[in-house]
């Protein structure tokens, strides 16, 4: 009987968390519609040029990003 209650409580808790995570109000960050995240091309190009002159190849896994406001 105790196992059934524990299982039922775990299922209810999981469904509650899933419902909160899928809520559009919590999924959208404030101000997300007025900003854009872009790669800092000038910085990436400068690093690539410097490393190419040194004979090194850079593979960007997480390139630097900048938040640009569209105000």
N, CA, C and O of each residue as an XYZ file, in Angstrom:
284
protein
N       0.824     -1.188      0.000
C       0.000      0.000      0.000
C       0.871      1.256      0.000
O       0.574      2.233     -0.687
N       1.957      1.213      0.786
C       2.844      2.366      0.864
C       3.530      2.606     -0.484
O       3.759      3.757     -0.854
N       3.857      1.557     -1.213
C       4.493      1.680     -2.515
C       3.549      2.338     -3.517
O       3.980      3.140     -4.345
N       2.285      2.005     -3.443
C       1.292      2.592     -4.344
C       1.168      4.091     -4.080
O       1.112      4.881     -5.022
N       1.124      4.485     -2.818
C       1.040      5.917     -2.485
C       2.280      6.663     -2.961
O       2.173      7.756     -3.517
N       3.441      6.085     -2.749
C       4.681      6.729     -3.167
C       4.723      6.883     -4.682
O       5.105      7.935     -5.195
N       4.334      5.842     -5.389
C       4.312      5.892     -6.848
C       3.314      6.934     -7.346
O       3.615      7.687     -8.272
N       2.137      6.981     -6.741
C       1.125      7.954     -7.140
C       1.604      9.381     -6.866
O       1.377     10.278     -7.677
N       2.262      9.590     -5.731
C       2.784     10.918     -5.413
C       3.875     11.317     -6.393
O       3.920     12.471     -6.818
N       4.756     10.393     -6.762
C       5.819     10.687     -7.725
C       5.243     11.030     -9.093
O       5.728     11.950     -9.751
N       4.233     10.315     -9.524
C       3.595     10.596    -10.818
C       2.932     11.960    -10.794
O       3.075     12.732    -11.742
N       2.211     12.269     -9.731
C       1.549     13.571     -9.626
C       2.573     14.708     -9.617
O       2.370     15.731    -10.271
N       3.658     14.536     -8.888
C       4.700     15.556     -8.827
C       5.348     15.752    -10.195
O       5.618     16.885    -10.594
N       5.599     14.661    -10.914
C       6.197     14.750    -12.254
C       5.276     15.482    -13.217
O       5.737     16.301    -14.012
N       3.994     15.199    -13.156
C       3.041     15.881    -14.028
C       2.945     17.366    -13.691
O       2.805     18.201    -14.584
N       3.018     17.688    -12.422
C       2.978     19.090    -12.003
C       4.190     19.839    -12.534
O       4.056     20.956    -13.033
N       5.364     19.242    -12.434
C       6.572     19.888    -12.951
C       6.520     20.044    -14.461
O       6.931     21.074    -14.994
N       6.023     19.040    -15.148
C       5.919     19.125    -16.605
C       4.940     20.214    -17.019
O       5.168     20.902    -18.014
N       3.866     20.377    -16.278
C       2.885     21.414    -16.596
C       3.472     22.806    -16.394
O       3.209     23.711    -17.186
N       4.263     22.981    -15.340
C       4.878     24.283    -15.089
C       5.928     24.610    -16.146
O       6.063     25.765    -16.551
N       6.662     23.612    -16.589
C       7.722     23.843    -17.567
C       7.163     24.173    -18.934
O       7.817     24.864    -19.715
N       5.972     23.697    -19.241
C       5.402     23.948    -20.559
C       4.512     25.180    -20.602
O       3.938     25.490    -21.646
N       4.391     25.878    -19.497
C       3.588     27.088    -19.442
C       4.254     28.178    -20.283
O       5.432     28.460    -20.064
N       3.551     28.808    -21.240
C       4.172     29.820    -22.097
C       4.704     31.032    -21.322
O       5.663     31.669    -21.758
N       4.102     31.347    -20.200
C       4.553     32.493    -19.418
C       5.924     32.246    -18.798
O       6.731     33.170    -18.692
N       6.195     31.011    -18.390
C       7.492     30.711    -17.787
C       8.532     30.360    -18.844
O       9.731     30.475    -18.589
N       8.097     29.937    -20.014
C       9.040     29.554    -21.055
C       9.657     30.766    -21.733
O      10.778     30.684    -22.234
N       8.952     31.882    -21.759
C       9.431     33.072    -22.449
C      10.150     33.983    -21.461
O       9.584     34.392    -20.447
N      11.393     34.291    -21.768
C      12.161     35.184    -20.904
C      11.668     36.612    -21.093
O      11.291     36.985    -22.205
N      11.660     37.428    -20.024
C      11.222     38.807    -20.180
C      12.158     39.568    -21.098
O      13.379     39.512    -20.949
N      11.579     40.272    -22.038
C      12.368     41.073    -22.959
C      12.967     40.289    -24.101
O      13.762     40.835    -24.867
N      12.611     39.021    -24.240
C      13.201     38.198    -25.287
C      12.777     38.658    -26.671
O      13.519     38.462    -27.634
N      11.608     39.262    -26.796
C      11.139     39.682    -28.103
C      11.853     40.932    -28.597
O      11.835     41.212    -29.796
N      12.483     41.693    -27.700
C      13.140     42.916    -28.119
C      14.656     42.778    -28.189
O      15.352     43.789    -28.284
N      15.190     41.555    -28.144
C      16.632     41.379    -28.244
C      16.954     40.171    -29.114
O      16.147     39.254    -29.266
N      18.159     40.200    -29.680
C      18.621     39.090    -30.502
C      19.998     38.672    -30.036
O      20.836     39.518    -29.723
N      20.235     37.382    -29.987
C      21.552     36.869    -29.617
C      22.262     36.520    -30.921
O      21.775     35.708    -31.707
N      23.425     37.147    -31.142
C      24.188     36.915    -32.355
C      25.632     36.580    -31.996
O      26.103     36.896    -30.904
N      26.314     35.947    -32.916
C      27.725     35.628    -32.734
C      28.541     36.907    -32.949
O      28.280     37.666    -33.883
N      29.521     37.138    -32.088
C      30.401     38.296    -32.237
C      31.372     38.022    -33.377
O      32.468     37.506    -33.156
N      30.968     38.366    -34.592
C      31.740     38.040    -35.791
C      33.100     38.717    -35.800
O      34.080     38.096    -36.212
N      33.196     39.962    -35.363
C      34.477     40.671    -35.382
C      35.506     39.953    -34.517
O      36.650     39.772    -34.933
N      35.107     39.546    -33.324
C      36.010     38.847    -32.410
C      36.406     37.487    -32.967
O      37.580     37.121    -32.932
N      35.435     36.734    -33.480
C      35.706     35.412    -34.029
C      36.657     35.519    -35.224
O      37.595     34.731    -35.342
N      36.418     36.487    -36.104
C      37.292     36.660    -37.264
C      38.699     37.061    -36.855
O      39.669     36.586    -37.447
N      38.830     37.923    -35.856
C      40.156     38.333    -35.386
C      40.932     37.152    -34.810
O      42.123     36.998    -35.083
N      40.268     36.327    -34.024
C      40.923     35.150    -33.446
C      41.307     34.161    -34.539
O      42.397     33.590    -34.507
N      40.416     33.957    -35.504
C      40.712     33.022    -36.592
C      41.892     33.503    -37.428
O      42.742     32.696    -37.806
N      41.964     34.801    -37.725
C      43.088     35.338    -38.503
C      44.406     35.176    -37.750
O      45.408     34.750    -38.325
N      44.399     35.519    -36.453
C      45.629     35.409    -35.657
C      46.100     33.967    -35.566
O      47.300     33.709    -35.658
N      45.202     33.039    -35.391
C      45.579     31.631    -35.285
C      45.970     31.044    -36.629
O      46.824     30.159    -36.685
N      45.369     31.514    -37.708
C      45.726     31.027    -39.030
C      47.155     31.455    -39.373
O      47.907     30.689    -39.975
N      47.527     32.677    -38.990
C      48.902     33.143    -39.220
C      49.901     32.309    -38.427
O      51.039     32.125    -38.858
N      49.478     31.805    -37.268
C      50.355     30.989    -36.425
C      50.305     29.512    -36.812
O      51.032     28.701    -36.239
N      49.459     29.156    -37.776
C      49.362     27.764    -38.211
C      48.470     26.905    -37.332
O      48.599     25.681    -37.320
N      47.578     27.532    -36.604
C      46.680     26.811    -35.701
C      45.265     26.893    -36.250
O      44.847     27.942    -36.740
N      44.530     25.799    -36.170
C      43.134     25.786    -36.596
C      42.240     25.797    -35.358
O      42.420     24.998    -34.439
N      41.283     26.706    -35.351
C      40.353     26.822    -34.224
C      39.005     26.267    -34.648
O      38.491     26.609    -35.713
N      38.433     25.410    -33.812
C      37.082     24.901    -34.031
C      36.212     25.469    -32.921
O      36.360     25.084    -31.761
N      35.315     26.372    -33.260
C      34.453     27.015    -32.267
C      33.329     26.065    -31.897
O      32.524     25.684    -32.747
N      33.272     25.686    -30.637
C      32.185     24.847    -30.146
C      31.087     25.738    -29.577
O      29.911     25.550    -29.892
N      31.455     26.693    -28.752
C      30.527     27.687    -28.212
C      31.087     29.069    -28.541
O      31.795     29.659    -27.725
N      30.777     29.589    -29.725
C      31.338     30.885    -30.091
C      30.805     31.988    -29.173
O      29.699     31.877    -28.643
N      31.584     33.042    -28.988
C      31.129     34.136    -28.132
C      29.888     34.796    -28.730
O      29.798     35.008    -29.939
N      28.955     35.107    -27.873
C      27.688     35.690    -28.332
C      27.461     37.039    -27.681
O      27.899     37.297    -26.560
N      26.765     37.886    -28.412
C      26.413     39.209    -27.917
C      24.911     39.377    -28.018
O      24.286     38.892    -28.961
N      24.338     40.058    -27.057
C      22.897     40.332    -27.079
C      22.706     41.727    -27.661
O      23.193     42.712    -27.106
N      22.003     41.802    -28.767
C      21.756     43.066    -29.419
C      20.301     43.457    -29.218
O      19.390     42.700    -29.554
N      20.096     44.638    -28.669
C      18.733     45.131    -28.426
C      18.155     45.697    -29.711
O      18.840     46.423    -30.431
N      16.910     45.377    -30.006
C      16.227     45.887    -31.192
C      15.295     47.040    -30.856
O      14.181     47.116    -31.374
N      15.742     47.923    -30.003
C      14.899     49.057    -29.583
C      14.798     50.111    -30.645
O      14.128     51.124    -30.448
